Structure formats: structure tokens, C-alpha cells
Amino acid sequence: MNFHHTPKTLTLLRALQQFMDAHIFPLEAELLQVAHEAGADWKTWQLDPRIEALKEKARAEGLWNLFLPELSGLSNAEYAPLAELTGQSLIAPEVFNCNAPDTGNMEVLWKYGSEAQKEQWLTRLLAGEIRSAFCMTEPDVASSDATNMQATITEAGDDILLNGKKWWSTGIGHPNCKVAIFMGLSDPAAHKYQQHTMVLVPLDAPGVTITRMLPVFGAFDAPYGHGEVHFENVRLPKSCVIAGMGKGFEIAQGRLGPGRVHHCMRLIGAAERALKLMIERGMSRVAFGKPLVNLGGNRDLIANARMDIEMARLLVLKTAWLLDTQGVIGALSEVAQIKVVAPNVACRIIDQAMQLHGGQGLSNDTPLAAMYAYARILRLADGPDEVHRGVVAKIELKKFEDLRI
């Protein structure tokens, strides 16, 4: 691996940093406070004109859709440092049209969508005109095992019928969210990984009901939200099926590799921001006659945070490089590893920064509490730690099959 950034990445890093310093960080505290004050009724949530104006500016400056190699010309390894930088702010990814779950959904449509599906949905998503959601997790089963899925997709002539309950559908409360990708059981008799199908569902289709937004640590993450959605005899044409019946797991596998690199690099960016805030706080505040940074084991915390960030970053960059050179199959263990390592490292460092800030660290006066909630979510989103550890162990044990008794 070559750890030097390419000239294109360096140019974009400088442009992103300048943009964030000038336009995003100055607005961040106020925008996060507005979001925190939003209530549970997502129907009252509104677009912030300042965010919309920044999106137009970012697009005009070429800082747009950088996550998609086919448009940006960036490999996973080249995009990773850019994702890290945007991860230093919770509002930055949307400004650059690089926020989940839209990035994953756009990748699905780019790789697996029909021309009609791309024209109807992908073009508008790439333009930032609409947002999207991904409906997979269910309230009535252990969704850590995706084969438990109870939501169904049944064929009815030229149509399909969708039935089931989904929740933790991130982004579905956004005023511009117009479409969701729904994954359901379509053929229980097929092979375990050919039983499921993905379908594009317009959110205004009859039978689609958003019942509530789920709070995370008491906050509703406006204007995105994490919704519970019920599908009752939702009738759609078969043209809404992505790539064909039974392709759900195949699509999911292709969707999650690059997406996890993006998530993990954003988490490393959040950890970097937390470390910076922790050091600034420790050097500027005095207690018991000493700067906080010189009290107790705070220097050890800072040193350990730096080492943890460096180790996590190297692992994620290796994973990005493997995805570029060997594809998802060649990076299965590493993709699972980073999904455990990065959220845990970020949670630990952000928590330590909150502790050094005292009561302020628990408030909305800093981004730490919101970043902690985000990092904690990602120990569950896209599969819990335990599932990914199981994947790593399975691949590791396979290397020693000849030793089995």
C-alpha cells in the first residue's frame, strides 16, 4: 500500500477543509440545537434554507457526490480520507451529498437498477433533489440475523404485494425523503440467500404508513429521523423490483462493503474532532492549580486516543485498498473488522472528551454528545458488533481447518 494521498485527493482535501472551516463549522452549533429542539412529529420538520444553500455552493465548487467512483473518479482508498474529514461534522455529509443511507441506495441503483429506475430515482438523488431510506430492520424479530425477516413480497400477476413492519429506517422523516428500498422475503423455498428481494417503494404509495420516529438517547435526529414504517398490501408493478426476484442478499453484499468504509472513516473523523476538543479543553481549563491536561491520567488518555485513531485508520485504509484491488469477497474479514473497531474507538474517545468537558460535554454546547450518539448507533447499524466478530472468527478458523479433530 502507498500511504501518500494522490494529487486529486490532496486537492479535494484542501477544498473540503476550506469549505468546512468557512461555512459548516460556524453554523454547526446552531443547526444542531435547532435539530435537537425538533419534536417527535416529523410532519412538522422543515428544511433548513442554510443547509440547502450550502448544498448548492458545494455542488458549484465540485464537492459533490465524491463517494461514487464512477462519477468522482476516486477509488475507495482515495475517497476514504475525504470521508474522514466530513465525519468531523454531523451536518457535512449531507452538504456534500455523501450521507448515508442515500450513498448506499445510490450505489445500489447505479450497480443494479434498471434504466427506468435510474431515470426515476437515481438522477434526482444524485442531484440532491430528494432523499431516500432503507427499510430492512424489523421490530418483531432479531434483525441481527437477516434471514429472520418476516416482511413479505408476493407476486400478483404483473404486480407485487408488500406486507410487513420495518423500523430504524434512517432518513425517512426528512421532508425530501420520497423513496425507500424495501427488503422482504419473496421465496421461502429457495436457497437461504436467494429468498429475499429488494423493491423501490415510493413513500406516497397506498398502504405505506410512517407510524413514528424512534428517539436515540431522547433525541429524534431531525430532519432525518429513524422511523417505524408499516406496509399493508402495498401494490407495485414488478418494474419496482431491483435486479430481479431473489437478488436481495446479493445486492446487500455489494452495498455494504464500500458503505462500511465510508461509515468507519467518518467515525475516525469524529474521533479526531473529539481528540482536538479534548486537548483544547485540557489546555485551557485549570483545576486544583493545574491545567486539566496535567491532572490524573489525562495525558495517557490523549496518547491512547492518538494510537487508537492511527491503528483504526490504517485498518480502514487497508480495507479500502482491498476493496479496490480484490473486491468485496477479498475483503470480507477486514470489512467486518473495521465495523467493530471504528465505532468502538470513536465511542471511547468521544466519551473521554465528554468526561474532560464535564457537564458541558453532555450538553449541546459542543458536538460531542451528538457525535457519541452517532458512534453508538453504528455499533448496531449494518449489523451489531457480535455478528461481525462472528464473521471474523469464522474466516480465521477456516485457515486452521486441518487442525480440527
The 8 nearest C-alpha neighbors of each residue, nearest first, counted from 0:
[[1, 2, 320, 317, 316, 3, 321, 76],
 [0, 2, 3, 4, 5, 320, 76, 317],
 [3, 1, 0, 4, 316, 5, 313, 76],
 [4, 2, 1, 5, 0, 6, 9, 8],
 [5, 3, 8, 9, 2, 6, 77, 7],
 [4, 6, 8, 7, 9, 3, 77, 10],
 [7, 5, 9, 8, 10, 4, 11, 3],
 [8, 6, 10, 5, 9, 11, 4, 77],
 [9, 7, 11, 5, 10, 6, 4, 77],
 [8, 10, 12, 6, 7, 11, 4, 5],
 [11, 9, 7, 13, 8, 12, 6, 14],
 [10, 12, 14, 8, 13, 9, 15, 7],
 [13, 11, 9, 15, 14, 10, 8, 16],
 [12, 14, 16, 10, 11, 15, 17, 9],
 [13, 15, 11, 17, 12, 16, 18, 10],
 [16, 14, 18, 12, 17, 13, 11, 19],
 [17, 15, 19, 13, 18, 14, 20, 12],
 [16, 18, 20, 14, 15, 19, 21, 13],
 [17, 19, 15, 21, 16, 20, 22, 14],
 [18, 20, 23, 16, 22, 21, 17, 24],
 [21, 19, 17, 18, 24, 22, 16, 23],
 [20, 22, 18, 19, 17, 23, 25, 24],
 [21, 23, 19, 18, 20, 25, 24, 26],
 [24, 22, 19, 26, 25, 27, 20, 21],
 [23, 25, 27, 26, 20, 19, 22, 21],
 [26, 24, 23, 27, 22, 21, 20, 28],
 [27, 25, 23, 24, 29, 28, 30, 22],
 [26, 28, 24, 30, 29, 25, 23, 31],
 [29, 27, 31, 30, 26, 32, 364, 365],
 [30, 28, 32, 31, 27, 26, 33, 25],
 [29, 31, 33, 27, 32, 28, 26, 34],
 [30, 32, 34, 28, 33, 29, 27, 35],
 [33, 31, 35, 29, 34, 30, 28, 36],
 [32, 34, 30, 36, 31, 35, 29, 37],
 [35, 33, 221, 31, 37, 32, 36, 30],
 [36, 34, 32, 33, 37, 31, 218, 220],
 [35, 37, 33, 34, 32, 38, 218, 31],
 [38, 36, 34, 35, 221, 33, 39, 44],
 [39, 37, 40, 36, 219, 41, 35, 221],
 [38, 40, 41, 212, 219, 37, 211, 214],
 [41, 39, 42, 38, 43, 44, 212, 211],
 [40, 42, 44, 43, 172, 39, 212, 38],
 [43, 41, 40, 44, 172, 174, 45, 39],
 [44, 42, 41, 40, 45, 38, 37, 174],
 [45, 43, 41, 42, 222, 174, 221, 46],
 [46, 44, 47, 43, 174, 222, 173, 42],
 [45, 47, 48, 174, 44, 222, 51, 50],
 [46, 48, 49, 50, 45, 51, 30, 52],
 [49, 47, 51, 50, 52, 46, 53, 45],
 [50, 48, 52, 47, 51, 53, 54, 46],
 [49, 51, 53, 52, 48, 47, 54, 94],
 [50, 52, 48, 54, 49, 53, 55, 47],
 [53, 51, 49, 55, 54, 50, 48, 56],
 [54, 52, 56, 50, 55, 51, 57, 94],
 [55, 53, 94, 57, 51, 56, 52, 58],
 [54, 56, 58, 52, 53, 57, 59, 51],
 [55, 57, 53, 59, 54, 58, 60, 52],
 [58, 56, 54, 62, 60, 59, 55, 53],
 [57, 59, 63, 55, 61, 60, 56, 62],
 [60, 58, 56, 57, 61, 55, 62, 63],
 [59, 61, 57, 58, 62, 56, 63, 14],
 [60, 62, 58, 63, 59, 57, 64, 65],
 [63, 61, 57, 60, 58, 95, 65, 64],
 [62, 64, 95, 58, 65, 61, 96, 57],
 [65, 63, 66, 96, 97, 67, 95, 71],
 [64, 66, 71, 63, 67, 62, 97, 78],
 [67, 65, 64, 97, 68, 78, 71, 102],
 [66, 68, 69, 65, 70, 71, 64, 106],
 [69, 67, 72, 73, 71, 70, 74, 66],
 [68, 70, 67, 72, 71, 73, 109, 66],
 [71, 69, 68, 67, 72, 64, 65, 73],
 [72, 70, 68, 65, 73, 67, 69, 64],
 [71, 73, 68, 70, 69, 74, 67, 65],
 [74, 72, 68, 71, 77, 78, 75, 65],
 [73, 75, 77, 76, 68, 78, 323, 72],
 [76, 74, 319, 78, 77, 79, 323, 73],
 [75, 77, 319, 79, 74, 320, 78, 316],
 [78, 76, 74, 75, 73, 79, 8, 80],
 [77, 79, 75, 81, 76, 80, 73, 74],
 [78, 80, 82, 76, 81, 77, 75, 264],
 [81, 79, 83, 82, 78, 84, 77, 264],
 [82, 80, 84, 78, 83, 79, 12, 85],
 [81, 83, 79, 85, 265, 80, 84, 264],
 [84, 82, 268, 265, 264, 80, 86, 81],
 [83, 85, 81, 86, 82, 268, 87, 80],
 [84, 86, 82, 87, 91, 83, 92, 88],
 [265, 87, 85, 268, 83, 88, 84, 269],
 [86, 88, 269, 268, 85, 272, 84, 89],
 [89, 87, 86, 91, 90, 85, 269, 24],
 [88, 90, 91, 86, 87, 92, 370, 85],
 [89, 91, 88, 92, 93, 94, 27, 23],
 [90, 92, 94, 88, 85, 93, 89, 95],
 [93, 91, 98, 97, 95, 94, 85, 90],
 [94, 92, 96, 98, 95, 91, 97, 90],
 [93, 95, 54, 91, 92, 96, 53, 50],
 [94, 96, 63, 93, 97, 92, 62, 57],
 [97, 95, 93, 64, 94, 63, 98, 92],
 [96, 98, 92, 95, 93, 64, 102, 66],
 [99, 97, 92, 93, 96, 102, 101, 100],
 [100, 98, 101, 102, 103, 97, 258, 262],
 [99, 101, 103, 102, 132, 104, 98, 133],
 [102, 100, 99, 104, 103, 131, 105, 98],
 [101, 103, 105, 99, 104, 100, 97, 98],
 [104, 102, 106, 100, 105, 101, 254, 258],
 [103, 105, 107, 101, 106, 102, 100, 108],
 [104, 106, 108, 102, 107, 103, 101, 109],
 [105, 107, 109, 103, 104, 108, 110, 102],
 [108, 106, 104, 110, 105, 109, 111, 254],
 [107, 109, 112, 105, 111, 106, 110, 117],
 [108, 110, 106, 107, 111, 112, 105, 117],
 [111, 109, 107, 108, 106, 112, 105, 253],
 [110, 112, 108, 242, 107, 109, 241, 113],
 [113, 111, 108, 241, 116, 109, 117, 110],
 [114, 112, 116, 115, 117, 111, 242, 241],
 [113, 115, 117, 116, 118, 112, 119, 108],
 [114, 116, 118, 113, 117, 119, 112, 238],
 [117, 115, 113, 119, 118, 114, 112, 120],
 [118, 116, 121, 114, 115, 120, 119, 112],
 [117, 119, 115, 116, 122, 120, 121, 114],
 [118, 120, 116, 117, 115, 121, 122, 123],
 [121, 119, 117, 123, 122, 118, 116, 124],
 [122, 120, 117, 124, 123, 125, 118, 105],
 [121, 123, 125, 124, 118, 120, 117, 126],
 [122, 124, 126, 128, 121, 120, 125, 129],
 [125, 123, 127, 121, 126, 129, 122, 128],
 [124, 126, 122, 127, 123, 121, 64, 105],
 [127, 125, 123, 124, 128, 122, 129, 96],
 [126, 128, 124, 125, 129, 123, 96, 130],
 [127, 129, 123, 126, 124, 130, 175, 125],
 [130, 128, 175, 124, 127, 176, 123, 177],
 [131, 129, 176, 175, 177, 124, 101, 127],
 [130, 132, 176, 178, 179, 101, 177, 170],
 [133, 131, 179, 171, 170, 169, 168, 100],
 [132, 134, 180, 179, 168, 135, 181, 100],
 [135, 133, 181, 168, 180, 165, 136, 182],
 [134, 136, 182, 165, 133, 181, 137, 168],
 [137, 135, 142, 165, 166, 134, 167, 138],
 [136, 138, 165, 166, 139, 164, 140, 142],
 [139, 137, 140, 166, 165, 136, 164, 141],
 [138, 140, 137, 141, 164, 149, 142, 165],
 [141, 139, 142, 138, 137, 147, 148, 149],
 [142, 140, 143, 144, 147, 139, 137, 138],
 [141, 143, 144, 145, 136, 140, 137, 147],
 [142, 144, 141, 382, 145, 383, 386, 136],
 [145, 143, 142, 146, 147, 141, 148, 386],
 [144, 146, 147, 142, 148, 143, 136, 141],
 [145, 147, 148, 144, 191, 192, 142, 195],
 [148, 146, 145, 144, 149, 140, 142, 141],
 [147, 149, 146, 145, 150, 184, 183, 142],
 [150, 148, 151, 147, 184, 163, 183, 140],
 [151, 149, 163, 183, 162, 148, 184, 164],
 [152, 150, 184, 183, 162, 161, 185, 149],
 [151, 153, 185, 161, 160, 183, 184, 159],
 [154, 152, 160, 159, 185, 151, 155, 161],
 [153, 155, 159, 158, 156, 160, 152, 157],
 [156, 154, 158, 159, 157, 153, 160, 234],
 [155, 157, 158, 154, 159, 237, 236, 153],
 [156, 158, 237, 155, 236, 159, 154, 235],
 [157, 159, 236, 155, 237, 156, 235, 154],
 [158, 160, 154, 155, 153, 235, 234, 237],
 [159, 161, 234, 153, 233, 232, 152, 154],
 [162, 160, 152, 233, 232, 151, 230, 234],
 [163, 161, 230, 231, 151, 232, 150, 160],
 [164, 162, 150, 230, 229, 151, 231, 165],
 [163, 165, 229, 228, 137, 230, 150, 166],
 [166, 164, 137, 228, 136, 227, 134, 135],
 [165, 167, 227, 168, 226, 137, 136, 228],
 [166, 168, 225, 226, 169, 227, 136, 213],
 [169, 167, 226, 225, 166, 134, 133, 132],
 [170, 168, 225, 171, 167, 224, 132, 226],
 [171, 169, 223, 224, 172, 132, 173, 225],
 [170, 172, 132, 173, 169, 176, 226, 168],
 [173, 171, 224, 223, 170, 41, 174, 222],
 [172, 174, 223, 222, 176, 175, 171, 170],
 [175, 173, 176, 172, 45, 46, 44, 222],
 [176, 174, 129, 173, 130, 177, 128, 131],
 [177, 175, 130, 131, 173, 174, 129, 171],
 [176, 178, 202, 201, 175, 131, 130, 129],
 [179, 177, 201, 131, 202, 200, 176, 132],
 [180, 178, 132, 200, 133, 131, 199, 181],
 [179, 181, 199, 133, 198, 134, 200, 197],
 [182, 180, 134, 198, 197, 179, 135, 133],
 [183, 181, 197, 135, 196, 134, 198, 180],
 [184, 182, 151, 150, 195, 152, 196, 185],
 [183, 185, 195, 151, 152, 194, 150, 186],
 [184, 186, 152, 195, 194, 153, 151, 196],
 [187, 185, 194, 188, 189, 184, 195, 245],
 [188, 186, 194, 189, 185, 184, 191, 190],
 [189, 187, 186, 190, 194, 191, 193, 185],
 [190, 188, 194, 187, 186, 193, 191, 192],
 [189, 191, 193, 192, 194, 188, 187, 186],
 [192, 190, 193, 194, 189, 146, 187, 188],
 [191, 193, 190, 194, 248, 195, 249, 245],
 [194, 192, 245, 190, 191, 195, 189, 246],
 [193, 195, 186, 245, 189, 187, 185, 192],
 [196, 194, 184, 245, 247, 185, 183, 193],
 [195, 197, 247, 245, 244, 246, 182, 183],
 [198, 196, 182, 247, 181, 241, 240, 180],
 [197, 199, 240, 181, 239, 180, 241, 200],
 [198, 200, 180, 239, 179, 181, 240, 201],
 [199, 201, 179, 178, 202, 180, 198, 181],
 [202, 200, 178, 203, 204, 177, 179, 199],
 [203, 201, 178, 204, 177, 200, 207, 179],
 [202, 204, 201, 205, 207, 177, 178, 200],
 [203, 205, 202, 201, 207, 206, 233, 200],
 [206, 204, 207, 233, 203, 234, 232, 231],
 [205, 207, 231, 233, 230, 232, 208, 204],
 [208, 206, 230, 205, 229, 204, 202, 231],
 [209, 207, 229, 228, 210, 206, 230, 231],
 [208, 210, 228, 211, 227, 229, 226, 207],
 [209, 211, 227, 228, 208, 229, 212, 226],
 [212, 210, 227, 226, 209, 213, 228, 39],
 [211, 213, 226, 225, 224, 227, 39, 214],
 [212, 214, 225, 226, 219, 211, 215, 167],
 [215, 213, 219, 218, 217, 216, 212, 220],
 [214, 216, 217, 218, 219, 213, 372, 220],
 [217, 215, 218, 214, 372, 219, 369, 368],
 [216, 218, 214, 215, 219, 213, 35, 220],
 [219, 217, 214, 215, 216, 220, 35, 221],
 [218, 220, 214, 221, 224, 215, 39, 213],
 [221, 219, 224, 218, 223, 222, 34, 35],
 [222, 220, 223, 34, 224, 219, 37, 44],
 [221, 223, 173, 44, 224, 220, 172, 34],
 [224, 222, 170, 173, 221, 172, 220, 171],
 [225, 223, 172, 220, 170, 221, 219, 169],
 [224, 226, 169, 167, 168, 212, 213, 170],
 [227, 225, 212, 168, 167, 166, 211, 213],
 [226, 228, 166, 211, 165, 210, 209, 167],
 [227, 229, 209, 165, 208, 210, 164, 166],
 [228, 230, 164, 208, 207, 163, 165, 231],
 [229, 231, 162, 207, 163, 206, 233, 164],
 [232, 230, 206, 162, 233, 229, 207, 161],
 [233, 231, 161, 160, 162, 234, 206, 230],
 [232, 234, 161, 206, 160, 231, 230, 205],
 [235, 233, 160, 159, 232, 158, 161, 236],
 [234, 236, 159, 158, 237, 233, 160, 239],
 [237, 235, 158, 238, 239, 159, 157, 234],
 [236, 238, 158, 239, 240, 159, 157, 235],
 [237, 239, 236, 240, 241, 235, 116, 158],
 [240, 238, 199, 237, 198, 236, 241, 235],
 [241, 239, 198, 238, 237, 243, 197, 199],
 [240, 242, 243, 198, 197, 112, 239, 111],
 [243, 241, 111, 112, 240, 246, 244, 113],
 [244, 242, 241, 240, 246, 245, 196, 197],
 [245, 243, 196, 246, 240, 242, 185, 195],
 [244, 246, 193, 196, 195, 194, 247, 243],
 [247, 245, 249, 196, 244, 248, 243, 250],
 [248, 246, 196, 195, 197, 250, 249, 245],
 [247, 249, 251, 250, 246, 192, 252, 195],
 [248, 250, 252, 246, 251, 247, 253, 192],
 [249, 251, 253, 247, 248, 252, 254, 246],
 [252, 250, 248, 254, 253, 249, 255, 247],
 [253, 251, 249, 250, 254, 255, 248, 256],
 [252, 254, 250, 251, 255, 256, 249, 327],
 [255, 253, 251, 252, 103, 256, 250, 107],
 [254, 256, 258, 252, 253, 259, 257, 251],
 [255, 257, 258, 259, 327, 254, 253, 334],
 [258, 256, 260, 259, 255, 261, 254, 75],
 [259, 257, 255, 261, 260, 256, 103, 262],
 [258, 260, 262, 261, 257, 256, 255, 263],
 [259, 261, 257, 263, 258, 262, 264, 315],
 [260, 262, 258, 259, 264, 263, 82, 265],
 [263, 261, 259, 265, 260, 264, 266, 258],
 [262, 264, 266, 260, 265, 341, 261, 259],
 [263, 265, 83, 267, 266, 261, 262, 82],
 [86, 266, 264, 83, 268, 262, 82, 267],
 [267, 265, 269, 263, 268, 264, 345, 86],
 [266, 268, 270, 264, 269, 265, 83, 271],
 [267, 269, 83, 86, 87, 265, 271, 266],
 [268, 270, 87, 266, 272, 267, 86, 271],
 [269, 271, 345, 267, 273, 268, 272, 348],
 [272, 270, 268, 274, 269, 273, 267, 275],
 [271, 273, 269, 275, 270, 274, 87, 276],
 [274, 272, 270, 276, 349, 271, 275, 352],
 [273, 275, 277, 271, 276, 272, 270, 278],
 [276, 274, 272, 278, 273, 277, 279, 271],
 [277, 275, 279, 273, 274, 278, 280, 272],
 [276, 278, 352, 274, 280, 275, 279, 281],
 [279, 277, 281, 275, 280, 276, 282, 274],
 [280, 278, 276, 282, 281, 277, 283, 275],
 [279, 281, 277, 283, 278, 282, 276, 284],
 [282, 280, 292, 291, 278, 279, 283, 284],
 [281, 283, 279, 280, 290, 292, 284, 278],
 [282, 284, 280, 281, 279, 290, 285, 291],
 [285, 283, 290, 281, 291, 282, 280, 286],
 [284, 286, 290, 289, 291, 288, 283, 287],
 [287, 285, 288, 289, 291, 290, 284, 294],
 [288, 286, 289, 285, 290, 294, 291, 293],
 [287, 289, 286, 285, 290, 291, 294, 293],
 [290, 288, 285, 286, 287, 291, 293, 294],
 [289, 291, 285, 292, 284, 293, 282, 281],
 [292, 290, 281, 294, 293, 285, 284, 289],
 [291, 293, 281, 290, 297, 294, 282, 298],
 [294, 292, 291, 290, 289, 297, 298, 295],
 [295, 293, 291, 292, 297, 296, 289, 290],
 [296, 294, 297, 293, 298, 292, 291, 299],
 [295, 297, 299, 298, 294, 300, 293, 292],
 [298, 296, 300, 299, 292, 295, 294, 301],
 [299, 297, 301, 300, 296, 292, 302, 293],
 [298, 300, 302, 296, 297, 301, 303, 304],
 [301, 299, 297, 303, 298, 302, 304, 296],
 [300, 302, 298, 304, 299, 303, 305, 297],
 [303, 301, 299, 305, 304, 300, 298, 306],
 [304, 302, 306, 300, 305, 301, 299, 307],
 [303, 305, 307, 301, 302, 306, 300, 348],
 [304, 306, 302, 308, 303, 307, 309, 301],
 [307, 305, 303, 309, 304, 308, 310, 302],
 [306, 308, 304, 310, 309, 305, 303, 311],
 [309, 307, 311, 305, 306, 310, 312, 304],
 [308, 310, 312, 306, 307, 311, 313, 305],
 [311, 309, 307, 313, 312, 308, 306, 314],
 [310, 312, 308, 314, 313, 309, 341, 307],
 [313, 311, 315, 309, 314, 310, 308, 316],
 [314, 312, 316, 310, 311, 315, 317, 309],
 [313, 315, 317, 311, 312, 316, 318, 310],
 [314, 316, 318, 312, 317, 313, 337, 319],
 [315, 317, 319, 313, 318, 314, 312, 76],
 [316, 318, 320, 314, 315, 319, 313, 321],
 [319, 317, 315, 321, 316, 320, 333, 322],
 [318, 320, 76, 316, 322, 75, 317, 321],
 [319, 321, 317, 323, 318, 76, 322, 316],
 [322, 320, 318, 324, 325, 323, 319, 330],
 [323, 321, 326, 319, 320, 325, 327, 324],
 [322, 324, 320, 321, 326, 325, 75, 319],
 [323, 325, 321, 322, 326, 320, 329, 319],
 [326, 324, 329, 321, 322, 323, 327, 330],
 [325, 327, 322, 329, 328, 323, 324, 321],
 [326, 328, 330, 329, 322, 256, 331, 325],
 [329, 327, 331, 330, 326, 325, 322, 332],
 [330, 328, 325, 327, 326, 331, 321, 322],
 [329, 331, 327, 333, 328, 321, 332, 334],
 [332, 330, 334, 328, 333, 329, 327, 335],
 [333, 331, 391, 335, 334, 330, 336, 394],
 [332, 334, 336, 330, 335, 331, 318, 337],
 [335, 333, 331, 336, 332, 337, 330, 318],
 [334, 336, 387, 332, 338, 333, 337, 331],
 [337, 335, 333, 339, 338, 334, 332, 340],
 [338, 336, 340, 339, 334, 341, 335, 315],
 [337, 339, 335, 336, 340, 341, 334, 259],
 [340, 338, 384, 337, 336, 341, 342, 343],
 [339, 341, 337, 343, 338, 342, 344, 336],
 [340, 342, 344, 263, 343, 337, 339, 338],
 [343, 341, 345, 374, 344, 378, 340, 346],
 [342, 344, 346, 345, 340, 341, 347, 339],
 [343, 345, 341, 347, 342, 346, 340, 348],
 [344, 346, 270, 342, 348, 343, 347, 349],
 [347, 345, 343, 349, 344, 348, 374, 371],
 [346, 348, 350, 344, 345, 349, 343, 351],
 [347, 349, 351, 345, 350, 346, 270, 304],
 [350, 348, 352, 346, 273, 351, 347, 345],
 [351, 349, 353, 347, 348, 352, 346, 354],
 [352, 350, 354, 348, 353, 349, 347, 355],
 [351, 353, 277, 349, 355, 354, 350, 273],
 [352, 354, 360, 350, 356, 351, 355, 349],
 [355, 353, 351, 357, 352, 356, 350, 360],
 [354, 356, 352, 357, 353, 351, 277, 281],
 [357, 355, 360, 353, 354, 359, 352, 358],
 [356, 358, 354, 359, 355, 360, 353, 361],
 [359, 357, 360, 361, 356, 362, 353, 354],
 [360, 358, 362, 361, 357, 356, 364, 365],
 [359, 361, 353, 356, 358, 362, 357, 367],
 [360, 362, 359, 358, 368, 353, 363, 357],
 [363, 361, 359, 364, 360, 368, 365, 358],
 [362, 364, 365, 366, 32, 368, 361, 28],
 [363, 365, 362, 359, 28, 366, 360, 361],
 [364, 366, 363, 367, 360, 362, 28, 359],
 [367, 365, 369, 368, 370, 363, 364, 28],
 [368, 366, 370, 365, 369, 371, 360, 349],
 [369, 367, 371, 370, 361, 366, 372, 360],
 [368, 370, 372, 371, 367, 366, 373, 363],
 [371, 369, 373, 367, 372, 368, 366, 374],
 [370, 372, 368, 374, 373, 369, 346, 349],
 [373, 371, 375, 369, 370, 374, 376, 368],
 [374, 372, 370, 376, 371, 375, 369, 377],
 [375, 373, 371, 377, 342, 376, 372, 346],
 [374, 376, 372, 377, 378, 373, 371, 346],
 [377, 375, 373, 378, 374, 379, 380, 372],
 [378, 376, 380, 379, 374, 375, 342, 373],
 [377, 379, 375, 376, 383, 342, 384, 380],
 [380, 378, 383, 377, 382, 376, 381, 384],
 [379, 381, 377, 382, 376, 378, 383, 167],
 [382, 380, 379, 383, 377, 255, 259, 378],
 [381, 383, 380, 379, 143, 386, 384, 387],
 [384, 382, 379, 385, 378, 386, 380, 143],
 [385, 383, 339, 387, 386, 378, 388, 382],
 [384, 386, 388, 383, 387, 389, 382, 339],
 [387, 385, 389, 388, 384, 383, 382, 390],
 [386, 388, 335, 390, 389, 384, 385, 391],
 [387, 389, 391, 385, 390, 386, 392, 384],
 [388, 390, 386, 392, 387, 391, 393, 385],
 [391, 389, 387, 393, 388, 392, 394, 386],
 [390, 392, 388, 332, 394, 389, 393, 395],
 [393, 391, 395, 389, 390, 394, 396, 388],
 [394, 392, 390, 396, 395, 391, 389, 397],
 [395, 393, 397, 391, 392, 396, 390, 332],
 [396, 394, 392, 397, 393, 398, 391, 399],
 [397, 395, 393, 398, 399, 394, 392, 400],
 [396, 398, 394, 400, 399, 395, 393, 392],
 [399, 397, 396, 395, 400, 394, 401, 393],
 [398, 400, 397, 396, 401, 402, 403, 395],
 [399, 401, 397, 402, 403, 398, 396, 404],
 [400, 402, 399, 403, 398, 404, 397, 396],
 [403, 401, 400, 399, 404, 398, 396, 397],
 [404, 402, 400, 401, 399, 396, 397, 398],
 [403, 402, 401, 400, 399, 396, 397, 398]]
